[in-house]
Amino acid sequence: MSHIKKRMLINASHDEQSRVAIALNDYLQELDVESAHKALTKGNIYKGVITKVEPSLQAAFIEYGAARQGFLPLNEVHADCWKEGADKTADPRKINIKDVLDNRQELLIQVVKEERGNKGAALTTNISLAGRYTVLMPNNSRGGISRKLSEDERRAIKQVLAHLNVPENMGLIVRTAGKDQELESLQWDYQYLRRLWDEIRIKGESAPAPSLIYLEGDLATRAIRDHFTDDIDEIQVDNPEVYTRTKAFVHAVLPGKEKIVKLYRGKQPLFRKYAIESQCEEIHHREIRLRSGGSIVIDPTEALTSIDVNSSRATGGKNIDDTALATNLEAAAEVARQLRIRDIGGLVVIDFIDMANRKHGQKVEEVLRDATKTDKARIQFAKISRFGLMEMSRQRLHPSIRESTTETCPRCQGSGSIRTVESMALKMLTRMEDWAERGKKPTLNVQVPSVTGEYLMNNKRTHIARIEEIHNIQIALQIKPELMIPHYRIEREWKDNEQQRTEVLEDTSRGLKATVEKRKVSPLKPVVGIPMPQHPVQKKTSIVAWFMGLIEILTGQAAKKKRLEEERKEQQRQRKPRRPNNRNRQRNRNAKNTMLTEKQASTPKKVETPNTTVVEKKAEQTADNAPSTPTNEQESTQARRRRRRRRRPTAKREGLEGHDQNTEQAASDKPESSKPQPNKPESSKPVVAVEVEKDLGSEESRPAKKRPSRRNRSNKAKQAAKSAEAVEKNEQKKPESKDEKSVNPVAQEKPVTQKSKPQEKPKAQQPKQAEKKIEKKAEKKSEDVKKQTVAEQTVSQEAAPQKTATPQASPKPKTQDTSAGE
């Protein structure tokens, strides 16, 4: 099977007209034509001034420098363009346009639709700037992705767009060409459009109205931007200047594709070389012949374009149904091609050959849909009706080739037909009699074409004589060879004070409206350009690097690296954005509770007697704060898990949750006497426990702080251990000072992490009589701890379904209870 070759041919050898054709195996598929005398304005940005506000149309007419004023409906006016004092939050459908716009108000507008016939251009204030991969909408917060992409491709692009910092008041649309692009390419394209918009906005503020602010690129750059695909093998240009611009543009937006741009130097014209010229001439034909012998007839009208499918000389089928089906299938593919080539927009009605079988009609519909998939315009279809008619609507991207390359016929005035000689002669008799009845002047000069004058002189001379006799007037019939049917001229002559006077009554040859030349815009230099993201300049490889690359190619290492790089990029594209590591607070609380119960069970039971001194209490607290060595395997695993959690980085939005866990861990590492126990009577709380609870409450009320480094944490733990030992020595030297208000610094600071060195327990000499009381006290504490863990589990289960957990401050003891305890 021969290779299918796809070319883009750019013909710019003449200044009057530029053409771009895309041919598949020398068969024309796309055609764009731009004339110098009728330049396209769609996409240009102007600064215009409002000349009239029409409430009946809810629209305004804008003077922006073209031949006709532009039409700006209210729904295309952004709220930022409303006059001062207007409610910008109001619904545009429920307000009057005079309340938001004023005459002589200046606006920055963009052309949406070209001028067509007697209609002016359609304008909008919602500006959009198109790039190679993206489209930036500075005044619209709505973005999107091309509808022609599949769901998987759209999902992958959404993940990439999440990394682009697009402001909330701007929108970004990813085009079909950006489906396989990485974040870096989209970022370059987006940044260029942002700079372009800033320059447009600055120039728009200082420019006079009306004036041109931004001009779209030429036809070649627009064609590459909108129609270039990866299956195009080469781009040939026959103009050296256009070739230089095209190659620079391809280098900017398609790095690595510059080699496919070639300058054509052949003796034959470019389009004739590849047999495209004859196919381009078919766009001006009314009837298109099909290979099977059938034909299609295209008739454009003001409201719609009608296409008639005829069997003509098609006789390939076995019977009439097969012949009709074969002709309709071939006509459906050709209709889709003609719509693209001629750029026909609006409503299109196709009259297919009648088919008795409904399945045949479905096949024709499917072929037509498949043939229009490559069309850049948006197309909507309806089913074939019982009359054999199919309605479809095609988006009008540009004026059709017929509108841009033809003008209205001066003879038929666009109707496509003229009167016969006999009909024209009868019409002239009627006009003679009408003017004879109205006037009192003696002479009528009637100038007619040659064939019409000959017919009147030979066949209607008696009728002319009768009109002269009845109305007492003289009719002079004059033959003018320069006139052609249906044109004529009627004059009236008379003498006034011996001076010959002439009055022109009718002149159809002058009734044609002369073409109005477009007014020139203000001489402001526009922001000319096409979105060209600047790629980083590639460094030139040295001889050693080139030699090493050659060795890799010969050994196969280059292909392996390329394959690995492609796999890495594919994995990066398909990889979902990493979500923050949300910890399971319920699991941590359960682990903490089990650790508490095991710790209580392993510690020796001591009872607090009335003779117990403050120094002994502080010694017990410091001993409880010191991390005990794990006695079983479960305690060691829990300690390792806590160390891993401390090392793991947390997201910003988990700050509150992490702070809550830190405070709970701190509370678990604190001495048991410092924890609030609701079931315990308030009078049994020591002074030290009350002050520790105050410190804990103040820590919970503070915002979460950044976790220090591991080195700082270890130094801090050593300092805390040293300070605790110093305090213990001072307290042992002065056991009688019970009124001292100093508090153990270990209770004020953050709990020492498990990596700090364990402190040795002071040897407190307790009398044997106090051992029984200590055991009872420990039993009460274990019961209180169990109740507290049950209450915490119920609270955590209630708070588990909530997405964000707020840190709960520990209950602060009342001042009255504290005083009672003292």
LOVEX-960890 format. One line per 2 residues: their letters; for each residue x, y, z of C-alpha. Coordinates in steps of 0.1 Angstrom, whole numbers. Layout:
BEGIN
A	X/Y/Z | ... .
REM end
This chain:
BEGIN
MS	0/0/0 | 14/34/-10 .
HI	21/60/17 | -6/87/21 .
KK	11/120/17 | -4/152/32 .
RM	8/186/21 | 1/222/31 .
LI	7/245/1 | 9/283/6 .
NA	5/303/-25 | 15/340/-19 .
SH	32/349/-52 | 6/376/-59 .
DE	0/406/-36 | -37/407/-45 .
QS	-45/373/-32 | -31/346/-8 .
RV	-42/310/-8 | -35/281/16 .
AI	-45/245/5 | -42/212/23 .
AL	-41/183/-1 | -43/146/7 .
ND	-25/127/-21 | -30/158/-44 .
YL	-68/158/-36 | -79/191/-21 .
QE	-93/189/14 | -90/224/28 .
LD	-88/258/12 | -84/293/27 .
VE	-84/324/5 | -77/360/15 .
SA	-80/390/-8 | -60/422/-4 .
HK	-90/444/-12 | -112/426/14 .
AL	-91/418/44 | -106/398/72 .
TK	-112/416/105 | -124/387/126 .
GN	-104/385/158 | -91/420/155 .
IY	-94/442/186 | -104/479/182 .
KG	-112/508/205 | -146/521/194 .
VI	-171/547/204 | -208/542/209 .
TK	-228/563/183 | -263/551/192 .
VE	-280/531/219 | -312/514/207 .
PS	-335/502/235 | -358/484/211 .
LQ	-330/461/200 | -312/461/234 .
AA	-280/468/215 | -256/496/206 .
FI	-240/506/174 | -202/511/175 .
EY	-180/532/153 | -147/514/151 .
GA	-132/525/117 | -149/501/92 .
AR	-172/509/64 | -203/501/85 .
QG	-209/505/122 | -207/474/143 .
FL	-235/458/162 | -230/452/200 .
PL	-259/434/218 | -263/439/255 .
NE	-255/402/264 | -220/407/248 .
VH	-212/437/271 | -192/428/301 .
AD	-202/443/334 | -168/461/338 .
CW	-178/482/307 | -210/495/322 .
KE	-211/532/332 | -204/544/367 .
GA	-233/540/391 | -249/510/373 .
DK	-256/479/394 | -230/454/380 .
TA	-247/425/398 | -280/429/380 .
DP	-293/404/354 | -286/417/319 .
RK	-319/403/308 | -339/424/332 .
IN	-323/458/327 | -325/485/300 .
IK	-294/491/279 | -297/529/284 .
DV	-291/524/321 | -257/508/316 .
LD	-244/524/283 | -242/561/272 .
NR	-236/577/238 | -200/586/230 .
QE	-188/561/255 | -155/544/245 .
LL	-151/506/246 | -125/480/238 .
IQ	-142/456/214 | -134/425/193 .
VV	-149/414/160 | -168/382/162 .
KE	-184/380/128 | -174/397/96 .
ER	-195/423/77 | -219/404/54 .
GN	-240/421/28 | -258/450/43 .
KG	-251/438/79 | -224/452/99 .
AA	-199/432/119 | -209/415/152 .
LT	-189/428/181 | -182/417/217 .
TN	-164/431/248 | -156/395/260 .
IS	-122/394/244 | -104/361/236 .
LA	-68/356/225 | -60/324/206 .
GR	-26/307/209 | -13/274/195 .
YT	-25/253/224 | -47/275/246 .
VL	-72/304/243 | -71/331/270 .
MP	-103/350/280 | -92/379/302 .
NN	-128/391/310 | -144/357/315 .
SR	-137/333/344 | -151/303/326 .
GG	-125/279/311 | -127/246/294 .
IS	-112/219/272 | -119/211/236 .
RK	-150/190/231 | -134/169/204 .
LS	-111/152/230 | -121/120/248 .
ED	-129/117/285 | -95/103/293 .
ER	-77/130/275 | -98/157/291 .
RA	-91/142/326 | -54/142/320 .
IK	-55/178/308 | -74/188/339 .
QV	-46/175/361 | -21/195/341 .
LA	-42/227/343 | -43/224/381 .
HL	-6/235/381 | -12/267/361 .
NV	-17/297/382 | -47/312/363 .
PE	-64/341/381 | -100/338/391 .
NM	-111/366/368 | -96/349/337 .
GL	-105/318/318 | -83/294/298 .
IV	-94/270/271 | -72/241/260 .
RT	-74/236/222 | -74/202/205 .
AG	-37/207/196 | -28/208/233 .
KD	-39/173/241 | -4/157/241 .
QE	15/187/254 | 33/188/287 .
LE	29/214/314 | 59/234/302 .
SL	45/240/267 | 11/250/280 .
QW	28/273/305 | 48/291/278 .
DY	17/296/257 | -3/309/286 .
QY	25/333/297 | 28/348/262 .
LR	-10/354/261 | -8/371/295 .
RL	19/395/283 | 0/401/250 .
WD	-31/410/269 | -12/434/292 .
EI	2/452/262 | -33/454/245 .
RI	-49/468/277 | -22/494/281 .
KG	-24/506/245 | -62/506/247 .
ES	-62/530/276 | -41/556/258 .
AP	-53/552/222 | -79/575/206 .
AP	-112/561/194 | -117/547/168 .
SL	-84/529/163 | -70/495/157 .
IY	-53/479/188 | -46/443/178 .
LE	-42/428/144 | -44/390/137 .
GD	-15/374/119 | -14/368/81 .
LA	-31/339/64 | -1/316/65 .
TR	5/319/103 | -33/316/109 .
AI	-35/284/88 | -6/268/106 .
RD	-20/277/140 | -55/264/132 .
HF	-50/236/106 | -16/221/112 .
TD	-17/185/124 | 11/159/130 .
DI	2/139/99 | 13/168/75 .
DE	45/157/58 | 56/190/43 .
IQ	48/227/40 | 57/244/7 .
VD	57/282/2 | 64/299/-31 .
NP	72/334/-17 | 106/339/0 .
EV	94/366/24 | 64/345/35 .
YT	87/315/37 | 109/333/62 .
RT	80/343/84 | 64/309/83 .
KA	96/291/92 | 102/314/122 .
FV	66/309/133 | 69/271/131 .
HA	102/272/150 | 85/291/178 .
VL	53/271/182 | 64/237/167 .
PG	101/232/177 | 116/204/156 .
KE	92/208/127 | 112/235/108 .
KI	126/210/84 | 92/203/68 .
VK	89/240/57 | 103/242/22 .
LY	107/270/-3 | 92/261/-37 .
RG	115/271/-66 | 98/252/-95 .
KQ	90/268/-129 | 54/257/-128 .
PL	31/275/-104 | 28/257/-71 .
FR	-9/248/-73 | -6/237/-109 .
KY	24/215/-100 | 2/194/-77 .
AI	-30/196/-98 | -48/218/-72 .
ES	-56/248/-95 | -83/229/-114 .
QC	-99/218/-81 | -99/253/-68 .
EE	-118/265/-99 | -146/241/-90 .
IH	-156/262/-60 | -171/287/-85 .
HR	-192/261/-103 | -228/256/-95 .
EI	-228/219/-105 | -203/193/-93 .
RL	-200/160/-111 | -195/128/-92 .
RS	-174/99/-103 | -203/75/-105 .
GG	-221/98/-129 | -244/117/-105 .
SI	-241/154/-96 | -248/178/-69 .
VI	-261/214/-74 | -253/241/-49 .
DP	-275/272/-47 | -268/298/-20 .
TE	-296/320/-9 | -301/347/17 .
AL	-316/324/44 | -299/290/36 .
TS	-278/270/12 | -297/244/-8 .
ID	-279/213/-22 | -297/190/-46 .
VN	-284/155/-53 | -292/142/-88 .
SS	-286/107/-102 | -279/122/-137 .
RA	-260/95/-156 | -255/71/-127 .
TG	-264/36/-137 | -241/14/-115 .
GK	-266/-2/-93 | -286/-34/-99 .
NI	-319/-17/-93 | -332/18/-86 .
DD	-328/14/-48 | -291/4/-51 .
TA	-284/32/-76 | -300/58/-53 .
LA	-281/45/-22 | -247/45/-41 .
TN	-253/80/-54 | -264/94/-21 .
LE	-234/78/-3 | -209/94/-27 .
AA	-228/127/-26 | -227/128/12 .
AE	-189/126/12 | -186/152/-15 .
VA	-210/176/2 | -189/175/34 .
RQ	-158/184/13 | -175/212/-6 .
LR	-187/227/27 | -151/229/39 .
IR	-136/241/7 | -162/268/1 .
DI	-165/276/38 | -203/276/36 .
GG	-220/285/69 | -254/288/83 .
LV	-284/266/75 | -278/239/48 .
VI	-306/218/34 | -297/187/13 .
DF	-322/170/-10 | -311/134/-14 .
ID	-325/110/-39 | -356/93/-25 .
MA	-349/60/-7 | -376/36/2 .
NR	-356/17/28 | -350/35/61 .
KH	-317/17/67 | -303/32/36 .
GQ	-311/66/50 | -293/58/82 .
KV	-262/47/62 | -262/81/44 .
EE	-264/100/77 | -235/80/92 .
VL	-213/87/61 | -221/124/63 .
RD	-212/125/100 | -180/107/95 .
AT	-170/129/66 | -174/161/87 .
KT	-153/149/117 | -122/167/104 .
DK	-141/200/100 | -130/227/124 .
AR	-165/243/124 | -192/231/147 .
IQ	-219/212/129 | -253/200/139 .
FA	-274/174/121 | -310/164/118 .
KI	-324/131/104 | -335/127/69 .
SR	-372/135/67 | -399/116/49 .
FG	-395/140/20 | -358/131/16 .
LM	-345/164/30 | -317/166/56 .
EM	-312/198/76 | -278/207/90 .
SR	-262/238/105 | -225/247/101 .
QR	-207/274/121 | -197/304/100 .
LH	-160/308/107 | -152/332/79 .
PS	-170/347/49 | -175/320/22 .
IR	-152/318/-8 | -181/330/-30 .
ES	-185/362/-9 | -148/370/-7 .
TT	-140/364/-44 | -172/375/-62 .
ET	-195/405/-64 | -231/410/-73 .
CP	-239/408/-110 | -247/443/-124 .
RC	-273/429/-149 | -293/405/-127 .
QG	-287/422/-94 | -279/388/-78 .
SG	-311/371/-89 | -294/349/-115 .
SI	-318/356/-144 | -328/385/-167 .
RT	-359/394/-187 | -365/383/-222 .
VE	-366/408/-251 | -404/407/-254 .
SM	-409/411/-217 | -385/440/-216 .
AL	-403/457/-246 | -437/455/-228 .
KM	-422/469/-197 | -409/499/-216 .
LT	-443/506/-231 | -458/506/-196 .
RM	-432/531/-183 | -437/554/-213 .
ED	-474/556/-206 | -469/562/-169 .
WA	-446/592/-174 | -468/606/-202 .
ER	-498/608/-178 | -478/625/-151 .
GK	-460/652/-171 | -470/682/-191 .
KP	-436/686/-208 | -436/680/-246 .
TL	-408/654/-251 | -398/621/-236 .
NV	-364/606/-245 | -364/568/-239 .
QV	-330/551/-241 | -331/513/-244 .
PS	-307/484/-253 | -302/475/-289 .
VT	-324/444/-290 | -352/460/-271 .
GE	-352/491/-294 | -352/470/-325 .
YL	-382/450/-312 | -401/482/-303 .
MN	-395/498/-337 | -405/468/-356 .
NK	-435/454/-336 | -448/482/-312 .
RT	-446/514/-333 | -485/517/-334 .
HI	-487/515/-296 | -461/543/-292 .
AR	-480/565/-317 | -513/560/-297 .
IE	-496/571/-265 | -483/603/-282 .
EI	-518/611/-296 | -537/605/-263 .
HN	-513/625/-240 | -502/651/-266 .
IQ	-466/643/-260 | -436/634/-282 .
IA	-416/602/-275 | -381/598/-289 .
LQ	-368/562/-289 | -330/561/-287 .
IK	-309/529/-290 | -278/528/-267 .
PE	-255/498/-274 | -237/503/-240 .
LM	-270/494/-222 | -279/458/-216 .
IP	-312/442/-205 | -327/450/-180 .
HY	-313/486/-179 | -328/517/-195 .
RI	-329/555/-192 | -359/580/-195 .
ER	-354/618/-197 | -378/647/-202 .
EW	-369/678/-223 | -384/712/-226 .
KD	-375/748/-233 | -375/775/-206 .
NE	-369/811/-218 | -354/797/-250 .
QQ	-330/774/-230 | -331/737/-234 .
RT	-337/719/-201 | -333/682/-193 .
EV	-346/662/-164 | -336/626/-157 .
LE	-367/606/-146 | -352/571/-145 .
DT	-318/556/-149 | -315/519/-138 .
SR	-278/518/-147 | -271/543/-120 .
GL	-294/527/-95 | -266/503/-85 .
KA	-251/512/-52 | -215/520/-56 .
TV	-190/501/-33 | -182/521/-3 .
EK	-145/522/5 | -135/513/40 .
RK	-125/542/62 | -90/541/74 .
VS	-85/537/111 | -63/560/132 .
PL	-26/558/125 | -19/539/158 .
KP	5/511/154 | -14/479/163 .
VV	-1/452/186 | 6/430/156 .
GI	14/394/161 | 5/358/166 .
PM	9/339/198 | 45/327/196 .
PQ	57/312/230 | 94/317/233 .
HP	111/283/238 | 145/281/255 .
VQ	174/283/232 | 190/249/228 .
KK	227/248/235 | 251/237/207 .
TS	265/203/213 | 303/199/213 .
IV	322/174/192 | 327/151/222 .
AW	289/151/230 | 282/145/193 .
FM	306/116/192 | 291/101/223 .
GL	256/105/209 | 267/87/177 .
IE	281/58/198 | 248/56/217 .
IL	228/55/184 | 250/27/171 .
TG	249/7/203 | 211/12/207 .
QA	214/31/239 | 198/62/224 .
AK	166/43/215 | 165/28/249 .
KK	168/62/266 | 141/77/243 .
RL	118/48/251 | 124/53/289 .
EE	118/90/286 | 85/85/268 .
ER	74/60/294 | 83/85/321 .
KE	63/112/304 | 34/89/300 .
QQ	34/80/336 | 37/116/346 .
RQ	7/125/324 | -14/97/338 .
RK	-3/102/374 | -30/118/396 .
PR	-21/148/417 | -8/137/451 .
RP	-33/142/479 | -22/153/513 .
NN	-17/124/538 | -47/126/561 .
RN	-40/108/593 | -65/85/609 .
RQ	-71/103/642 | -93/75/655 .
RN	-65/49/651 | -40/72/669 .
RN	-63/78/698 | -70/41/702 .
AK	-32/34/701 | -27/61/727 .
NT	-53/48/750 | -39/13/749 .
ML	-4/27/757 | -19/45/787 .
TE	-36/15/801 | -4/-7/796 .
KQ	17/20/812 | -6/23/842 .
AS	-6/-15/846 | 32/-17/844 .
TP	40/12/868 | 43/3/905 .
KK	13/14/926 | 19/42/950 .
VE	-5/59/973 | -3/96/981 .
TP	-3/101/1019 | -8/133/1037 .
NT	28/132/1047 | 40/132/1012 .
TV	61/162/1005 | 61/185/974 .
VE	96/173/965 | 84/137/964 .
KK	55/146/942 | 77/165/918 .
AE	101/136/917 | 72/112/908 .
QT	62/136/880 | 97/138/865 .
AD	99/100/867 | 66/97/849 .
NA	77/122/822 | 108/101/814 .
PS	102/76/787 | 103/41/800 .
TP	120/13/780 | 95/-9/762 .
TN	88/-40/782 | 70/-59/754 .
EQ	69/-60/716 | 37/-39/713 .
ES	52/-9/731 | 83/-9/708 .
TQ	61/-10/676 | 39/18/689 .
AR	71/39/696 | 84/33/661 .
RR	51/43/646 | 51/76/666 .
RR	87/83/654 | 76/77/618 .
RR	47/100/621 | 69/127/635 .
RR	93/124/605 | 64/124/579 .
PT	58/159/564 | 22/172/568 .
AK	2/195/545 | -6/230/554 .
RE	-43/223/558 | -35/196/584 .
GL	-20/222/607 | -49/222/631 .
EG	-52/184/631 | -15/180/637 .
HD	-16/205/665 | -45/186/681 .
QN	-25/153/679 | 6/169/694 .
TE	-13/183/723 | -30/149/729 .
QA	4/133/728 | 18/159/752 .
AS	-11/152/775 | -5/115/774 .
DK	32/120/782 | 25/143/811 .
PE	22/129/846 | -11/114/854 .
SS	-18/139/881 | -16/167/855 .
KP	-45/153/835 | -80/165/841 .
QP	-101/138/857 | -138/147/858 .
NK	-147/117/881 | -121/126/907 .
PE	-131/151/934 | -117/186/929 .
SS	-102/187/964 | -77/159/957 .
KP	-59/178/929 | -25/191/939 .
VV	-13/226/931 | 12/214/905 .
AV	-15/196/885 | -36/227/884 .
EV	-8/248/870 | 1/221/844 .
EK	-35/221/832 | -34/259/828 .
DL	-3/256/807 | -18/229/786 .
GS	-49/250/780 | -28/279/770 .
EE	-8/258/746 | -40/244/729 .
SR	-54/279/725 | -22/290/706 .
PA	-19/284/669 | 2/254/657 .
KK	39/261/655 | 64/248/629 .
RP	80/216/641 | 117/221/650 .
SR	144/201/633 | 156/168/648 .
RN	189/183/660 | 170/211/678 .
RS	146/186/693 | 174/165/708 .
NK	192/195/722 | 160/208/737 .
AK	154/174/753 | 189/173/768 .
QA	184/208/782 | 150/198/797 .
AK	166/168/813 | 194/188/828 .
SA	171/215/841 | 149/188/857 .
EA	179/173/875 | 189/207/888 .
VE	155/214/901 | 153/180/919 .
KN	187/187/936 | 175/221/948 .
EQ	143/207/961 | 160/179/980 .
KK	183/205/997 | 153/226/1008 .
PE	124/201/1015 | 108/225/1041 .
SK	100/253/1016 | 64/243/1008 .
DE	52/278/1000 | 75/281/970 .
KS	55/290/939 | 80/276/914 .
VN	67/249/891 | 86/221/876 .
PV	100/234/843 | 94/200/827 .
AQ	56/205/831 | 57/239/815 .
EK	77/230/784 | 65/207/756 .
PV	67/169/765 | 101/154/759 .
TQ	102/132/728 | 110/96/732 .
KS	145/101/717 | 156/120/748 .
KP	176/100/774 | 155/83/801 .
QE	159/99/835 | 165/78/865 .
KP	137/77/891 | 146/93/924 .
KA	147/69/953 | 119/81/975 .
QQ	119/65/1009 | 83/57/1017 .
PK	73/42/1050 | 57/8/1048 .
QA	25/20/1062 | 19/42/1032 .
EK	22/13/1007 | -14/2/1012 .
KI	-27/38/1007 | -6/41/976 .
EK	-22/9/962 | -57/22/968 .
KA	-47/55/952 | -34/37/921 .
EK	-66/17/917 | -87/48/917 .
KS	-64/63/891 | -67/33/869 .
ED	-105/34/871 | -105/71/863 .
VK	-82/65/833 | -105/38/820 .
KQ	-135/60/822 | -117/88/805 .
TV	-106/66/776 | -142/54/771 .
AE	-154/90/770 | -126/100/745 .
QT	-135/70/723 | -172/81/722 .
VS	-162/116/714 | -138/105/686 .
QE	-164/82/671 | -189/111/669 .
AA	-162/134/653 | -149/107/629 .
PQ	-173/114/599 | -163/151/599 .
KT	-137/161/573 | -118/187/594 .
AT	-112/182/631 | -108/213/652 .
PQ	-85/210/683 | -106/208/715 .
AS	-91/227/744 | -87/207/776 .
PK	-111/217/803 | -96/243/826 .
PK	-101/239/864 | -123/264/881 .
TQ	-105/289/904 | -128/279/934 .
DT	-119/243/930 | -82/251/928 .
SA	-84/271/960 | -102/243/977 .
GE	-76/218/966 | -49/240/980 .
REM end
